């Protein structure tokens, strides 16, 4: 009888005041000991007041069901504090509840909304380890998450690994390319989408319109094509022949020069761009910081980073911090690189960790090495053999032979191998490949 009355009251309670009154009734009648009724109550109040729902959740006298955990996590994902969904997910694991394919998408979305890069990569590794990466809905959510994090490379890896793709998969990847200022890649992927027989929807068309707007100047499209193919001389010819250059044209040329070993030319071009009155954006600074890193121009790199933050008020992103860590690490300035990692507003990704750990090994600075970074790398990417080789090498140099041996054994047990490095050199219109294998021992 009481349960029927409770359900009637619950259906009529639409405001926080009514729900608080109903909560008082719950406490007086011990309904909070009824798993079904309390689950219904939390589900109803989560859409009205997440604060009240969390209060009830935290004070439950019984073990919360998986449904209740899902309800609170989902509500936080849609709230102004999605980071709480990630925290609650971690708490759920600590109490021994295993996540399913219905819960992962909410937490993945929360990581993207909160710009939690380290947590996002760790969550992705967990999804792959537990076999949920084959779930199309989970895969689509991962695509959108990496798009939100401006990690288009990670997004493309997820896309390529998907065994089944739908219009959401294609649209999310295209939107990710547009968001990361890669309009040419977005249009190319759309062409593949048409060849695959997938019909676009309104979301796809909106992204394509944005991509076409960014590539309105056909000269920029050709410039980007030559730059990405490594034909820098041809790219420069196109760039110099352009009568009107916008910020995108300059940025594509600067990034192309920086990516293909022409750092000094990239810096010179960046200065010329500023002299024309154009204000560099986040992508422009990524290119110039990369150039400084590869040339070992530490002072210039620091000046450009400070200029980006203080003069142009651009908030540094993961790739900017990555360039700074790589720049200091290459120069043997291990302490400075470590300070960047410690003071980043987000957790370091695997690229930054490999750069720093590799520098510690190369420069013989392993005695004061932070072991938490090595463990973090293996947590973020537990399925990459090169990470175990790197971690094992650092452990060996620091005299931790047992730990190094354990890492090698763990690598073999998991069936992991380090992919050999290779290079391709053009000689007399033909290509010669050289493969370099790094020993694990």
C-alpha positions in Angstrom: 0.0 0.0 0.0 2.8 2.4 1.0 4.7 1.7 -2.2 1.7 2.5 -4.4 1.1 5.8 -2.5 4.8 6.6 -2.8 4.7 6.1 -6.6 1.7 8.4 -6.9 3.4 11.1 -4.8 6.6 10.7 -6.9 4.6 11.2 -10.2 3.1 14.4 -8.8 6.3 15.9 -7.4 7.8 18.2 -10.0 9.6 20.8 -7.9 12.6 20.7 -5.5 10.3 21.6 -2.6 7.9 18.7 -3.3 10.9 16.3 -3.7 12.3 17.5 -0.4 9.0 16.8 1.3 8.9 13.4 -0.3 12.5 12.8 0.9 11.3 13.5 4.5 8.6 10.9 4.0 11.2 8.4 2.8 13.3 8.9 5.9 10.4 8.6 8.3 9.0 5.4 6.6 12.4 3.7 5.9 11.5 3.5 2.2 15.2 4.2 1.5 15.7 0.5 2.4 13.6 -0.5 -0.5 16.0 -0.9 -3.5 13.3 -0.5 -6.2 11.5 2.5 -4.7 14.7 4.4 -3.9 16.0 3.8 -7.4 12.9 5.3 -8.8 13.2 8.3 -6.5 16.8 9.0 -7.4 16.0 8.6 -11.1 13.1 11.1 -10.9 15.0 13.8 -8.8 18.2 13.5 -10.9 16.6 15.5 -13.7 15.3 18.2 -11.3 18.2 18.6 -8.9 21.5 16.7 -9.2 22.5 18.1 -5.9 19.6 16.5 -4.1 20.0 13.3 -6.0 23.7 13.2 -4.9 22.7 13.9 -1.3 20.3 11.0 -1.3 22.8 8.8 -3.0 25.6 9.5 -0.5 23.3 8.7 2.5 21.8 5.5 1.2 21.6 2.9 4.0 21.8 0.1 1.5 24.2 -0.8 -1.3 23.3 1.3 -4.4 22.4 -0.7 -7.5 24.1 -0.4 -10.8 21.1 1.4 -12.1 21.5 4.1 -9.4 25.2 4.6 -10.2 24.3 4.9 -13.9 21.6 7.4 -13.1 23.9 9.7 -11.1 26.8 9.5 -13.5 24.5 10.3 -16.5 23.0 13.3 -14.7 26.4 14.7 -13.9 27.4 14.3 -17.6 24.6 16.6 -18.6 25.3 19.1 -15.7 27.7 22.0 -15.4 30.1 19.8 -13.5 30.7 16.8 -15.7 34.0 16.1 -13.9 31.9 14.7 -11.1 30.8 11.9 -13.4 34.4 10.9 -13.8 35.1 11.0 -10.1 32.0 9.0 -9.4 33.0 6.4 -12.0 36.4 6.0 -10.2 34.5 5.6 -6.9 32.3 3.0 -8.4 35.3 0.9 -9.5 36.8 1.1 -6.0 33.6 -0.4 -4.4 34.0 -3.4 -6.8 31.3 -2.7 -9.4 32.3 -3.4 -13.0 31.2 -0.9 -15.7 29.2 -2.1 -18.7 28.9 -0.8 -22.3 25.9 1.5 -21.2 27.9 3.3 -18.6 31.2 4.0 -20.5 29.7 6.5 -23.0 28.6 8.8 -20.2 32.0 8.8 -18.6 33.7 9.2 -22.0 31.6 12.2 -22.8 32.4 13.7 -19.4 36.1 13.4 -20.0 35.8 15.3 -23.3 33.6 18.0 -21.7 36.1 18.4 -18.8 39.2 18.3 -21.1 40.6 15.5 -19.0 43.1 14.2 -21.4 45.0 11.7 -19.2 41.8 10.3 -17.8 40.4 10.0 -21.3 43.3 8.0 -22.5 43.2 5.7 -19.4 39.5 5.2 -19.9 40.1 4.3 -23.6 42.7 1.7 -22.6 40.2 0.2 -20.1 37.5 0.0 -22.8 39.9 -1.8 -25.2 41.1 -4.1 -22.4 37.5 -5.1 -21.6 36.5 -5.6 -25.2 33.9 -2.8 -25.3 35.7 -1.0 -28.2 33.8 -3.2 -30.6 30.5 -1.6 -29.4 29.5 1.0 -32.1 27.9 3.3 -29.6 31.0 3.3 -27.4 33.2 3.9 -30.4 31.1 6.8 -31.6 31.4 8.4 -28.1 35.1 8.0 -28.1 35.3 9.7 -31.5 33.4 12.7 -30.2 35.5 12.8 -27.0 38.8 13.0 -28.9 37.2 15.6 -31.1 36.4 17.7 -28.0 40.0 17.2 -26.9 41.4 18.3 -30.3 43.2 14.9 -30.5 42.3 14.2 -34.1 45.0 11.6 -34.5 43.5 9.5 -31.6 40.1 10.0 -33.1 41.2 8.7 -36.5 42.8 5.6 -34.8 39.5 4.8 -33.2 37.6 5.4 -36.5 40.0 3.1 -38.4 39.7 0.4 -35.8 35.9 0.4 -35.9 34.6 -2.8 -37.6 31.1 -1.3 -38.1 30.5 2.4 -38.9 27.3 4.3 -39.2 26.5 7.9 -40.2 27.2 9.1 -36.7 30.7 7.6 -36.9 31.5 9.3 -40.2 29.9 12.6 -39.2 31.8 12.6 -35.8 35.2 12.0 -37.6 34.5 14.7 -40.2 33.4 17.2 -37.5 36.6 16.3 -35.6 38.8 17.2 -38.6 36.9 20.5 -39.0 37.3 21.3 -35.3 41.0 20.6 -35.5 41.4 22.9 -38.5 42.0 20.0 -41.0 39.3 20.9 -43.6 41.1 19.1 -46.4 41.1 15.9 -44.4 37.3 16.4 -43.7 36.5 16.7 -47.4 38.7 13.7 -48.2 36.9 11.6 -45.6 33.5 12.7 -46.9 34.6 11.3 -50.3 35.4 8.0 -48.7 32.0 8.1 -47.0 30.3 8.5 -50.3 32.3 5.6 -51.8 31.3 3.5 -48.8 27.6 4.1 -49.6 26.8 5.9 -46.4 24.3 8.7 -46.7 25.1 12.0 -44.9 22.8 13.6 -42.5 22.3 17.3 -41.5 25.2 17.1 -39.0 27.5 15.9 -41.8 26.4 18.7 -44.1 27.0 21.4 -41.5 30.5 20.2 -40.9 31.1 20.1 -44.7 29.9 23.6 -45.0 32.3 24.7 -42.4 35.2 22.8 -44.1 34.4 24.4 -47.5 34.3 27.8 -45.9 37.8 27.3 -44.5 39.0 26.1 -47.9 37.3 28.8 -49.8 40.6 29.8 -51.3 41.6 26.9 -53.6 45.2 28.0 -53.3 45.2 27.1 -49.6 43.8 23.7 -50.4 46.6 23.0 -52.9 49.1 24.4 -50.4 47.9 22.1 -47.7 48.0 19.1 -50.0 51.7 19.7 -51.0 52.7 20.4 -47.4 51.2 17.1 -46.1 52.8 15.2 -48.8 56.2 16.6 -47.9 56.6 18.6 -51.2 57.8 21.7 -49.4 59.3 23.4 -52.5 56.1 23.1 -54.4 54.1 24.3 -51.4 56.3 27.4 -51.2 55.8 28.0 -54.9 52.0 27.9 -54.4 52.3 30.1 -51.3 54.5 32.7 -52.9 52.2 32.9 -56.0 49.1 33.6 -53.9 48.0 37.2 -54.2 45.9 37.1 -51.1 47.0 35.1 -48.0 44.8 34.6 -45.0 45.7 33.3 -41.6 45.0 29.7 -42.7 47.4 30.1 -45.6 50.2 31.3 -43.4 49.5 28.7 -40.7 49.5 25.8 -43.2 52.8 27.0 -44.7 54.5 27.5 -41.3 53.3 24.1 -40.0 54.5 22.4 -43.2 58.0 23.9 -42.9 58.2 23.1 -39.2 57.1 19.5 -39.8 59.6 18.8 -42.5 62.8 20.1 -41.0 62.7 23.7 -42.2 62.4 25.3 -38.7 64.4 28.5 -39.4 62.3 29.2 -42.5 59.1 28.6 -40.4 60.3 31.1 -37.8 61.1 33.7 -40.4 57.7 33.2 -42.0 55.9 33.5 -38.7 57.6 36.9 -38.2 56.6 38.0 -41.6 53.0 37.0 -40.9 52.9 39.2 -37.8 54.3 42.1 -39.7 51.4 41.9 -42.1 49.0 42.6 -39.2 47.6 39.1 -38.9 47.2 37.7 -35.4 48.5 34.1 -35.0 46.1 31.6 -33.5 46.5 28.4 -31.5 47.5 26.3 -34.5 50.0 28.9 -35.7 51.8 28.7 -32.3 51.8 24.9 -32.4 53.8 25.1 -35.7 56.3 27.7 -34.5 56.8 26.0 -31.1 57.4 22.7 -32.9 60.0 24.4 -35.1 61.8 25.8 -32.0 61.8 22.3 -30.4 63.4 20.6 -33.4 66.0 23.4 -33.8 66.9 23.5 -30.1 66.0 27.2 -29.9 65.0 27.1 -26.2 65.0 30.9 -25.6 63.1 31.6 -28.8 60.6 28.9 -27.9 60.0 30.3 -24.4 59.5 33.8 -25.9 56.9 32.5 -28.4 55.1 30.6 -25.6 55.0 33.7 -23.4 53.9 35.8 -26.3 51.0 33.4 -27.1 49.8 33.6 -23.5 50.5 37.2 -22.5 50.0 39.1 -25.7 47.5 37.1 -27.7 45.7 35.7 -24.6 45.6 32.2 -26.1 45.1 29.4 -23.5 47.8 26.7 -24.0 46.5 23.3 -25.2 48.0 19.9 -24.9 50.1 20.2 -28.1 51.6 23.5 -26.8 52.7 22.0 -23.6 54.0 19.0 -25.5 56.2 21.2 -27.7 57.6 22.9 -24.6 58.4 19.6 -22.8 60.0 18.2 -26.0 62.0 21.4 -26.5 63.4 21.3 -22.9 63.9 17.5 -23.1 65.9 17.6 -26.3 68.1 20.3 -24.8 68.8 18.2 -21.8 66.9 20.6 -19.5 65.2 17.8 -17.6 64.2 19.9 -14.6 62.5 22.6 -16.8 60.6 19.9 -18.7 59.5 18.3 -15.5 58.2 21.6 -14.2 56.1 22.0 -17.3 54.5 18.6 -16.7 53.9 19.3 -13.0 52.2 22.6 -13.7 50.0 21.6 -16.7 46.3 22.2 -15.9 45.6 18.8 -17.4 47.3 15.4 -17.1 50.1 14.7 -19.6 49.3 12.4 -22.6 51.4 9.5 -23.7 53.3 11.6 -26.3 54.5 14.0 -23.6 55.4 11.1 -21.2 57.4 9.2 -23.9 59.3 12.4 -24.8 60.2 13.2 -21.2 61.1 9.6 -20.2 63.1 9.1 -23.4 65.1 12.3 -22.6 65.8 11.1 -19.1 67.2 7.9 -20.5 69.2 9.7 -23.3 70.7 12.3 -21.0 71.4 9.8 -18.1 69.1 11.6 -15.7 67.3 8.5 -14.3 68.4 8.7 -10.6 66.0 11.6 -9.9 63.4 10.3 -12.3 59.7 10.4 -11.1 58.5 6.8 -11.2 54.9 7.9 -11.2 55.3 9.1 -14.8 56.5 5.7 -15.9 53.6 4.0 -14.2 51.2 6.6 -15.7 52.5 5.9 -19.3 51.9 2.1 -18.8 48.4 2.9 -17.4 47.5 5.1 -20.3 48.8 2.9 -23.1 49.2 -0.7 -21.6 49.0 -2.3 -25.1 52.0 -0.5 -26.7 55.2 -2.5 -26.6 57.5 0.5 -27.1 56.3 1.9 -23.8 57.6 -1.3 -22.0 60.9 -1.1 -23.8 61.3 2.6 -22.7 60.3 1.9 -19.1 62.6 -1.2 -18.9 65.5 0.9 -20.2 65.0 3.6 -17.6 64.7 0.9 -14.8 68.0 -0.8 -16.0 69.9 2.5 -16.1 68.8 3.3 -12.5 70.0 -0.1 -11.3 66.5 -1.5 -10.8 67.3 -4.8 -12.5 64.4 -6.8 -11.0 61.9 -4.2 -12.1 63.4 -4.1 -15.6 63.1 -7.9 -15.8 59.5 -7.8 -14.6 58.6 -5.3 -17.3 60.2 -7.5 -20.0 58.3 -10.6 -18.7 55.1 -8.6 -18.6 55.6 -7.5 -22.2 56.2 -11.1 -23.3 53.2 -12.4 -21.4 50.9 -9.9 -23.0 52.3 -10.8 -26.4 53.6 -7.2 -27.1 56.4 -6.3 -29.5 58.1 -3.0 -30.2 57.3 -2.0 -33.8 60.6 -1.4 -35.6 61.4 2.2 -36.6 61.9 2.7 -40.3 62.7 5.5 -42.7 62.2 5.9 -46.5 64.7 7.7 -48.7 64.2 8.7 -52.3 67.2 7.8 -54.5 67.0 8.2 -58.3 63.2 8.2 -58.3 63.0 5.0 -56.3 62.6 4.5 -52.6 64.9 2.6 -50.2 63.6 1.6 -46.8 65.8 1.2 -43.7 64.4 -0.6 -40.6 65.9 -0.1 -37.1 65.0 -2.6 -34.4 65.7 -1.6 -30.8 66.7 -4.4 -28.4 64.6 -5.0 -25.3 67.5 -6.4 -23.3 
